[in-house]
Amino acid sequence: MDEAPESCRFILEIQKPNTIEKLRSIFKIGIARDFNPAWIIEEAGEGRVEITVDASFFMPEYGVQRMIYEILKRIAPVGGVRLVDVIPSREALSSFDGPCYGVDGISKILGYTGPPIAVQISDWEGSIPSHILKLFYEIASQGVDIGIDCTVDPFKFQAMAEMSIDYINRVKSETGRKVLFAVNLPSNPTKMVKYAEEAASIGATAVKVSGGLEILDVVFHISKLKVKIPLLADFSGYSYIYKVVSPMVIVKLARLSGADIIFLERDTLETVGERDYKLCLEAVQVENGLKKSYLAIDGPMNPSMVEYLLKTYERYIVLSTSEAVFNHPDGYGSGAKALRQAVDAVLRGESVFEAADAHDELRQAIEAWERRGL
């Protein structure tokens, strides 16, 4: 008797017990054809359902996004059902390379093992590369590790990639700090891989791809390029799908596909929720033979919030905040410096309030947040 083919498994949460019968009807259990494989649906306890299907139906080369989409299109009409985990087959897992750099690789580039500080930089008055990069230079010189291009005109990515090299070198020569600048690629999923290769060949130190589930495939194919470059995957603006798919599933597949740093949503903890964020954080660091990814926490961060985040989530996070830098009463540079002072204090085991006694920028930041009642 032939051995049964290995399966790909999907875990669903259901709100009503009778939902499982609706799912069995929708998935047409027992009708196995080339175009309609046999789906097996079983109760998994605690309001959960497990669906299995032949492994050959879900291989990354057929589309990583498809591993979510084929389930979502069937469960969306049912209501009260959420996809909470995807467990690829061994064969599918072997097709994933995971992050090229990951946490250890990014740390090595930066020469720093603590959680990196990232700032998303926008310029709504023309998206002029020189404006963006001068701002990046000012804040990177004072403590920001990663600048992220969020311009409204990403088709200037070639100029941004080329010009960023000089500013990064200036920061290193003047301060000794090693920093990254992630160039924002145009969001055409059919051309993003080509754009990433072009940016890397110009000399970009990192690239950012943005979008919904479709960029899982973009990330997968960028990870296969011969030219390697740190890759940020930004899923901001798509939190509405969390009702039907857990953000942990997105993070898990993004890491498998090759994202070094994963952004879920602006104001991350408020949008995603701490429970789901912790599950996402587990997904980027679980031992599976691949490198671990960073998971960004984005949002306004006062110094005490920085202390809480570092003590709660530790190493595998990127602190992404524009407000903490750009709203400092003494300017952007002082904002970056205050944020760096807060992070370094916590990593030393010191309270940010104790550190503020010795650092004017941090003290001013604390006072400014207190005046705002935050």
C-alpha positions in Angstrom: 0.0 0.0 0.0 1.4 3.4 -1.0 2.3 5.7 1.9 -0.1 8.6 2.3 1.2 11.9 0.9 2.4 14.4 3.5 -0.1 17.1 4.2 -0.2 20.8 4.7 -2.2 21.8 7.8 -4.3 24.8 8.6 -5.7 25.7 12.1 -9.0 27.6 12.3 -10.7 29.2 15.3 -14.5 28.9 15.2 -17.1 30.7 17.4 -19.9 28.2 17.0 -19.6 24.4 17.2 -21.9 23.8 14.2 -19.6 25.8 12.0 -17.6 22.7 11.3 -20.4 21.2 9.3 -20.7 24.3 7.2 -16.9 24.1 6.5 -17.2 20.4 5.5 -19.9 21.4 3.0 -17.8 24.2 1.6 -14.6 22.2 1.3 -16.4 19.3 -0.4 -14.8 16.6 1.7 -14.1 13.3 0.0 -14.2 14.6 -3.6 -10.6 14.2 -4.7 -9.8 15.5 -8.2 -6.7 17.2 -9.6 -8.5 20.6 -9.4 -10.3 19.9 -6.2 -8.0 18.0 -3.7 -9.4 16.1 -0.7 -9.7 18.4 2.3 -9.9 16.7 5.6 -11.6 18.7 8.4 -11.4 17.5 12.0 -12.1 19.1 15.4 -9.0 20.1 17.2 -10.5 21.0 20.6 -10.9 24.4 22.4 -13.0 25.9 19.5 -10.5 24.9 16.9 -10.6 23.0 13.6 -7.7 21.4 11.7 -7.8 21.2 7.9 -5.3 19.0 6.0 -4.7 18.8 2.3 -2.1 17.1 0.1 1.3 18.8 0.4 1.6 19.2 -3.4 -1.3 21.6 -3.4 0.6 24.2 -1.3 4.2 24.7 -2.5 5.8 28.1 -2.3 6.7 28.1 -6.0 3.0 28.1 -6.7 2.6 31.2 -4.6 3.1 31.9 -0.9 0.0 34.1 -0.8 -2.0 31.2 -2.1 -1.3 29.3 1.2 -3.6 31.8 2.9 -5.9 32.8 0.0 -7.2 29.3 -0.8 -8.4 29.0 2.8 -9.7 32.6 3.2 -11.9 32.4 0.1 -13.7 29.4 1.5 -14.1 30.6 5.1 -14.9 34.3 4.5 -18.6 33.6 3.7 -19.1 31.5 6.8 -18.5 34.2 9.5 -17.0 33.6 12.9 -14.0 31.7 11.5 -10.4 32.8 11.7 -7.2 31.3 10.3 -4.8 31.2 13.2 -1.9 29.0 11.9 -0.5 27.5 8.8 1.8 24.4 9.1 3.5 23.8 5.8 4.7 20.3 4.8 8.3 19.3 5.2 8.7 19.5 1.4 7.2 23.0 1.3 9.5 24.1 4.2 12.5 22.9 2.3 11.7 25.4 -0.5 11.9 28.4 1.9 15.3 30.0 2.5 14.2 32.3 5.3 15.9 35.6 6.0 19.3 36.2 4.3 20.5 38.3 7.3 18.0 37.9 10.1 18.6 39.3 13.6 22.2 38.2 13.9 23.1 39.5 10.4 21.5 42.9 10.9 23.2 43.1 14.3 26.5 42.4 12.7 26.0 45.1 10.0 25.1 47.6 12.7 27.8 46.5 15.1 25.1 46.5 17.8 23.3 43.6 19.5 20.4 45.6 21.1 17.0 46.3 19.5 17.6 48.7 16.6 15.9 52.1 16.5 14.1 52.8 13.2 12.5 55.9 12.0 10.1 56.1 9.0 10.8 59.3 7.1 8.3 61.0 4.8 8.6 64.3 2.9 5.2 65.4 1.6 6.6 68.4 -0.3 8.0 66.7 -3.3 9.6 63.6 -1.9 13.0 65.1 -2.8 15.7 62.5 -2.1 18.2 65.0 -0.8 15.6 66.3 1.8 14.9 62.8 3.0 18.5 61.9 3.3 19.7 65.0 5.0 17.1 64.3 7.7 18.2 60.7 7.9 21.8 61.9 8.3 20.9 64.2 11.2 19.0 61.6 13.1 21.3 58.7 12.3 24.3 60.7 13.5 22.5 61.0 16.9 21.4 57.5 17.5 18.9 56.1 14.9 20.1 52.8 13.5 17.7 52.4 10.5 16.2 55.1 8.3 13.1 53.9 6.4 12.1 55.7 3.2 8.3 56.4 3.2 8.2 58.9 0.4 5.1 59.4 -1.7 7.1 59.0 -4.9 8.9 55.7 -4.6 9.8 55.9 -8.3 12.8 57.9 -7.2 14.2 54.9 -5.5 17.3 54.7 -7.8 18.3 58.2 -6.8 17.6 57.5 -3.2 19.7 54.3 -3.3 22.6 56.1 -4.9 22.6 59.2 -2.7 22.1 57.2 0.5 25.6 55.7 0.2 27.3 59.0 0.8 25.2 59.9 3.9 25.7 56.5 5.4 29.5 56.8 4.9 29.4 60.3 6.5 27.7 59.0 9.6 30.3 56.3 9.9 33.3 58.5 9.4 32.0 61.2 11.7 30.5 59.2 14.5 31.8 55.6 14.1 28.2 54.4 13.9 27.1 51.9 11.3 23.6 52.5 10.0 21.1 51.3 7.3 18.8 53.2 5.0 15.9 51.1 3.5 14.9 52.4 0.1 11.1 52.3 -0.6 10.4 50.2 -3.8 7.5 51.0 -6.1 4.6 48.8 -5.1 4.0 47.0 -8.4 4.3 43.3 -7.3 5.2 42.2 -10.8 8.3 44.4 -10.9 9.4 44.6 -7.2 11.9 41.8 -7.6 13.6 43.6 -10.5 13.5 46.9 -8.5 15.2 45.2 -5.5 17.9 43.8 -7.7 18.5 47.2 -9.2 18.6 48.9 -5.9 21.1 46.4 -4.6 23.3 46.8 -7.6 23.4 50.6 -7.1 24.5 50.1 -3.6 21.4 50.4 -1.4 22.0 49.0 2.1 18.4 47.8 2.5 15.1 47.8 0.6 11.5 48.0 1.8 8.5 46.3 0.0 5.0 47.3 1.0 1.5 45.9 0.4 -0.9 43.2 1.4 -0.6 39.4 1.2 0.8 39.6 -2.3 4.2 40.8 -1.1 4.7 37.4 0.6 5.5 36.2 -2.9 7.7 39.3 -3.6 9.7 38.6 -0.5 10.1 34.9 -1.4 11.5 35.8 -4.9 13.7 38.6 -3.6 15.2 36.1 -1.2 16.2 33.9 -4.2 18.3 36.7 -5.9 22.0 36.2 -6.2 22.5 39.7 -4.9 21.6 39.8 -1.2 20.3 42.8 0.6 18.5 43.3 3.9 14.7 43.2 3.3 11.9 45.0 5.2 8.4 43.7 4.6 5.7 46.3 5.5 2.1 45.1 5.7 0.8 48.4 7.1 -2.8 49.3 6.1 -4.1 45.8 5.9 -5.1 45.2 9.5 -8.7 44.8 8.4 -7.9 41.2 7.4 -7.0 40.3 11.0 -10.7 39.4 11.5 -10.2 36.4 9.3 -6.5 35.7 9.5 -4.2 36.1 12.5 -1.3 38.4 12.0 0.9 35.6 13.3 0.2 33.7 10.1 1.4 36.6 8.0 4.5 37.0 10.2 5.3 33.3 10.1 5.1 33.2 6.3 7.0 36.5 5.9 9.9 35.1 7.9 9.9 31.8 6.0 9.8 33.8 2.7 12.8 35.8 3.6 11.9 39.1 5.4 14.7 40.3 7.8 12.4 42.9 9.4 8.6 42.7 9.5 6.3 45.6 10.0 2.7 44.8 10.7 0.9 48.1 11.3 1.2 51.6 12.5 0.5 51.9 16.3 1.3 48.2 16.4 0.3 47.2 19.9 -3.0 49.1 19.7 -3.9 47.7 16.3 -2.6 44.2 16.6 -3.1 43.8 20.4 -0.5 42.6 22.8 -1.7 38.9 22.8 -1.4 38.6 19.0 1.9 40.6 19.0 3.4 38.1 21.5 2.3 35.2 19.2 3.9 37.0 16.3 7.1 37.5 18.2 7.2 33.8 19.0 6.8 33.1 15.2 9.9 35.1 14.3 12.2 33.4 16.8 10.9 29.7 16.8 13.7 27.3 16.0 13.1 25.9 12.5 16.6 25.8 11.0 16.2 29.3 9.5 17.5 32.7 10.7 15.3 34.7 13.0 13.6 37.9 11.9 13.0 41.2 13.6 9.5 42.3 14.3 8.8 46.0 14.5 6.8 47.8 17.1 5.7 51.1 15.7 4.0 54.0 17.3 4.5 57.1 19.5 6.9 56.1 22.3 7.6 58.2 25.4 10.7 57.2 27.3 8.8 55.1 29.9 7.1 53.2 27.0 10.6 52.5 25.6 11.6 51.0 28.9 8.4 48.9 29.1 8.8 47.6 25.5 12.5 46.6 26.0 11.8 44.8 29.3 8.7 43.1 27.9 9.9 42.0 24.4 13.7 42.1 24.6 15.9 41.4 21.7 13.8 40.5 18.6 12.1 43.9 18.2 12.8 47.0 16.2 11.6 50.2 17.9 10.0 52.2 15.1 8.9 55.7 16.1 8.8 58.9 14.2 6.9 60.8 16.9 9.6 60.3 19.6 12.2 61.8 17.3 10.3 64.6 15.4 8.3 65.9 18.3 11.3 66.7 20.5 11.2 70.3 21.7 14.8 70.8 20.7 14.6 69.4 17.2 15.1 66.1 15.3 18.7 65.5 16.3 17.9 65.9 20.0 14.9 63.6 19.6 17.1 60.9 18.1 19.7 61.4 20.9 17.0 61.2 23.6 15.7 58.0 22.2 19.2 56.5 22.0 19.8 57.6 25.6 16.6 55.9 26.7 17.4 52.6 25.0 21.0 52.5 26.2 19.9 53.3 29.8 17.5 50.3 29.8 20.1 48.0 28.3 22.4 49.0 31.1 19.8 48.1 33.6 19.1 51.8 34.5 15.7 53.5 34.7 15.1 56.2 32.0 14.2 58.6 34.7 17.6 58.0 36.4 19.4 58.4 33.1 17.6 61.7 32.5 19.5 63.3 35.4 22.7 63.0 33.3 21.2 63.7 29.8 19.4 66.9 28.9 17.9 65.6 25.7 16.2 62.7 27.6 15.1 65.0 30.4 13.5 67.4 27.9 11.8 64.5 26.1 10.3 63.2 29.4 9.1 66.7 30.3 7.5 67.2 26.8 5.6 63.9 27.0 4.4 64.8 30.5 3.1 68.1 29.4 1.1 66.3 26.8 -0.3 64.0 29.5 1.3 60.9 28.1 
